[in-house]
Amino acid sequence: MKVKKLAIGAAMLLFVTEAYAESSVTLYGIMDTGIEFYNHAKTGGSVYGMPALTGELPSRWGLKGVEDLGGGLRAVFNLESGFAPGTGGLNYGGRLFGRQANVGLGNRFGTVLFGRQSNMTYYSVVNADILGPALIGLASFDPYLANARSDNAIGYMGKFGGVTIGATYSFGRDSATVPGPGGTGCAGQVPGDFQACKQVTAMVMYDTANYGASVSFDQMRGGASTDFGPLVSSADKDTHIQATAYYDFSHGKFAGGWIHHNVNVGRSYHTDLYFLNGTYLPTPFLALDLVGAHFNVSNPSNIGGVIENGAIVPGSVAPATSNSTMITARATYFVSKRTSVYAMLGYMINSRNGAVALTGGGTVQTGANQTGGMVGIQHKF
């Protein structure tokens, strides 16, 4: 009888443990590619082909999971890999899980994550940037906006009513050894210099059913001989400040914002990006987007150089002042819940010293206006 009672008790304990330890793992992804074109390439003429970096959204696959630990506590993880559909090659500095690689704990007070993760610059702009990390979008002006992630980071985000607060701290913001939009090569601190490659981001966001706004701060430090850009010392700083807002209505959204970027390496330069955009859904199957953005560069010290594919061209010198204006239109037709086709067309107006390419990963002749676009297909799974 005693053995029977023990067996029943063990079975009940197992049942309770399983009930509290419910878990799930989800495989998901996006395949997005097509054909791009643009004129006035840096070497002259026009370019036609498949983009390596992004389409309407960057292609990726991932695994995410959650385990209920009981008492409102849960364990979470996310592994996410970005790739180029045209070649199957890895993006984000050639890393297998270059988009996300983190694990953490969460409850009603928020979630704490450890590992490579999106930082607050990403979350601050995501509700206001209608085009997102598309081939032609805000990342054409500042590639970091589409790659706002931090290695070796501790992150927190909590939502309290309509207010969301979040922050990240990175001990070494980027270990990539391949230069480009997804890699800046600043792996970590060194003995006696805890500031090397450090990054701190913070955000406050307010959302309701119809409107919202956010502000964020992002500062990264350099490291000796590790950065692919001008940040070569832990005293060097790269700072982003953002303010965005949006309004939702029954058939669409209006949004806008300001993004200030300052680089201080003893001398300093800064850029200001202003944008307004909107989307309209005349039917549930069709989305029409229109974006206008203006970009000012103030670089009196001629710091850095011309940026192509997210990296500074060796030996080049950035112009002292310039400005560029972009207008982009996009139409997306939803064939099903998972599959859509789209077309986007953009026009970039560069000042005499301006050299902002219209498309992500593209090139342009200094002072040239540029027309480009893309037609593509996207499937989510």
CORQUI-V834681 format. One record per residue. N is the residue number from 0. RES is the residue in one small letter. NEAR is the number of other C-alpha atoms within 8 Angstrom. Layout:
{{N | RES | NEAR} {N | RES | NEAR}}
This chain:
{{0 | m | 4} {1 | k | 5} {2 | v | 6} {3 | k | 7} {4 | k | 8} {5 | l | 8} {6 | a | 8} {7 | i | 8} {8 | g | 8} {9 | a | 8} {10 | a | 8} {11 | m | 8} {12 | l | 8} {13 | l | 8} {14 | f | 8} {15 | v | 8} {16 | t | 8} {17 | e | 8} {18 | a | 7} {19 | y | 9} {20 | a | 10} {21 | e | 9} {22 | s | 8} {23 | s | 7} {24 | v | 8} {25 | t | 7} {26 | l | 9} {27 | y | 9} {28 | g | 10} {29 | i | 13} {30 | m | 11} {31 | d | 15} {32 | t | 15} {33 | g | 11} {34 | i | 11} {35 | e | 13} {36 | f | 11} {37 | y | 14} {38 | n | 11} {39 | h | 13} {40 | a | 13} {41 | k | 8} {42 | t | 6} {43 | g | 8} {44 | g | 7} {45 | s | 9} {46 | v | 9} {47 | y | 8} {48 | g | 7} {49 | m | 9} {50 | p | 13} {51 | a | 8} {52 | l | 10} {53 | t | 15} {54 | g | 14} {55 | e | 13} {56 | l | 11} {57 | p | 14} {58 | s | 15} {59 | r | 11} {60 | w | 11} {61 | g | 11} {62 | l | 11} {63 | k | 11} {64 | g | 11} {65 | v | 11} {66 | e | 11} {67 | d | 12} {68 | l | 11} {69 | g | 8} {70 | g | 4} {71 | g | 8} {72 | l | 10} {73 | r | 12} {74 | a | 12} {75 | v | 12} {76 | f | 11} {77 | n | 12} {78 | l | 12} {79 | e | 13} {80 | s | 14} {81 | g | 15} {82 | f | 11} {83 | a | 13} {84 | p | 11} {85 | g | 8} {86 | t | 5} {87 | g | 7} {88 | g | 8} {89 | l | 12} {90 | n | 12} {91 | y | 13} {92 | g | 13} {93 | g | 10} {94 | r | 10} {95 | l | 7} {96 | f | 10} {97 | g | 14} {98 | r | 13} {99 | q | 13} {100 | a | 13} {101 | n | 12} {102 | v | 11} {103 | g | 11} {104 | l | 11} {105 | g | 12} {106 | n | 9} {107 | r | 6} {108 | f | 8} {109 | g | 10} {110 | t | 11} {111 | v | 11} {112 | l | 13} {113 | f | 12} {114 | g | 12} {115 | r | 14} {116 | q | 15} {117 | s | 11} {118 | n | 13} {119 | m | 16} {120 | t | 16} {121 | y | 13} {122 | y | 9} {123 | s | 16} {124 | v | 11} {125 | v | 9} {126 | n | 9} {127 | a | 11} {128 | d | 11} {129 | i | 11} {130 | l | 11} {131 | g | 10} {132 | p | 14} {133 | a | 13} {134 | l | 14} {135 | i | 15} {136 | g | 13} {137 | l | 13} {138 | a | 13} {139 | s | 13} {140 | f | 10} {141 | d | 7} {142 | p | 12} {143 | y | 10} {144 | l | 11} {145 | a | 9} {146 | n | 9} {147 | a | 11} {148 | r | 10} {149 | s | 14} {150 | d | 13} {151 | n | 12} {152 | a | 16} {153 | i | 11} {154 | g | 13} {155 | y | 11} {156 | m | 11} {157 | g | 11} {158 | k | 10} {159 | f | 7} {160 | g | 5} {161 | g | 8} {162 | v | 10} {163 | t | 13} {164 | i | 11} {165 | g | 12} {166 | a | 13} {167 | t | 14} {168 | y | 11} {169 | s | 13} {170 | f | 12} {171 | g | 17} {172 | r | 16} {173 | d | 14} {174 | s | 12} {175 | a | 15} {176 | t | 8} {177 | v | 9} {178 | p | 13} {179 | g | 11} {180 | p | 12} {181 | g | 12} {182 | g | 13} {183 | t | 15} {184 | g | 13} {185 | c | 14} {186 | a | 11} {187 | g | 13} {188 | q | 13} {189 | v | 7} {190 | p | 5} {191 | g | 4} {192 | d | 8} {193 | f | 8} {194 | q | 9} {195 | a | 15} {196 | c | 17} {197 | k | 16} {198 | q | 15} {199 | v | 11} {200 | t | 14} {201 | a | 13} {202 | m | 15} {203 | v | 12} {204 | m | 12} {205 | y | 10} {206 | d | 10} {207 | t | 7} {208 | a | 5} {209 | n | 8} {210 | y | 10} {211 | g | 11} {212 | a | 11} {213 | s | 14} {214 | v | 12} {215 | s | 15} {216 | f | 13} {217 | d | 13} {218 | q | 11} {219 | m | 12} {220 | r | 16} {221 | g | 17} {222 | g | 15} {223 | a | 9} {224 | s | 6} {225 | t | 10} {226 | d | 13} {227 | f | 10} {228 | g | 9} {229 | p | 8} {230 | l | 14} {231 | v | 12} {232 | s | 11} {233 | s | 14} {234 | a | 8} {235 | d | 13} {236 | k | 13} {237 | d | 12} {238 | t | 11} {239 | h | 13} {240 | i | 11} {241 | q | 15} {242 | a | 12} {243 | t | 14} {244 | a | 13} {245 | y | 13} {246 | y | 10} {247 | d | 10} {248 | f | 7} {249 | s | 4} {250 | h | 7} {251 | g | 10} {252 | k | 11} {253 | f | 11} {254 | a | 14} {255 | g | 13} {256 | g | 12} {257 | w | 11} {258 | i | 11} {259 | h | 11} {260 | h | 11} {261 | n | 11} {262 | v | 11} {263 | n | 10} {264 | v | 10} {265 | g | 5} {266 | r | 7} {267 | s | 12} {268 | y | 14} {269 | h | 11} {270 | t | 11} {271 | d | 11} {272 | l | 12} {273 | y | 11} {274 | f | 11} {275 | l | 11} {276 | n | 13} {277 | g | 12} {278 | t | 12} {279 | y | 10} {280 | l | 11} {281 | p | 7} {282 | t | 6} {283 | p | 6} {284 | f | 8} {285 | l | 11} {286 | a | 13} {287 | l | 11} {288 | d | 13} {289 | l | 11} {290 | v | 13} {291 | g | 11} {292 | a | 12} {293 | h | 11} {294 | f | 12} {295 | n | 11} {296 | v | 12} {297 | s | 10} {298 | n | 13} {299 | p | 9} {300 | s | 8} {301 | n | 11} {302 | i | 12} {303 | g | 10} {304 | g | 13} {305 | v | 10} {306 | i | 8} {307 | e | 10} {308 | n | 10} {309 | g | 12} {310 | a | 11} {311 | i | 12} {312 | v | 9} {313 | p | 5} {314 | g | 5} {315 | s | 9} {316 | v | 9} {317 | a | 10} {318 | p | 10} {319 | a | 10} {320 | t | 10} {321 | s | 13} {322 | n | 12} {323 | s | 13} {324 | t | 11} {325 | m | 13} {326 | i | 11} {327 | t | 13} {328 | a | 11} {329 | r | 11} {330 | a | 11} {331 | t | 11} {332 | y | 10} {333 | f | 11} {334 | v | 9} {335 | s | 6} {336 | k | 5} {337 | r | 9} {338 | t | 11} {339 | s | 12} {340 | v | 12} {341 | y | 12} {342 | a | 11} {343 | m | 12} {344 | l | 11} {345 | g | 13} {346 | y | 12} {347 | m | 14} {348 | i | 10} {349 | n | 16} {350 | s | 10} {351 | r | 8} {352 | n | 11} {353 | g | 13} {354 | a | 11} {355 | v | 11} {356 | a | 13} {357 | l | 17} {358 | t | 13} {359 | g | 15} {360 | g | 11} {361 | g | 10} {362 | t | 12} {363 | v | 13} {364 | q | 11} {365 | t | 10} {366 | g | 10} {367 | a | 13} {368 | n | 9} {369 | q | 13} {370 | t | 11} {371 | g | 13} {372 | g | 13} {373 | m | 13} {374 | v | 11} {375 | g | 13} {376 | i | 11} {377 | q | 12} {378 | h | 10} {379 | k | 9} {380 | f | 7}}
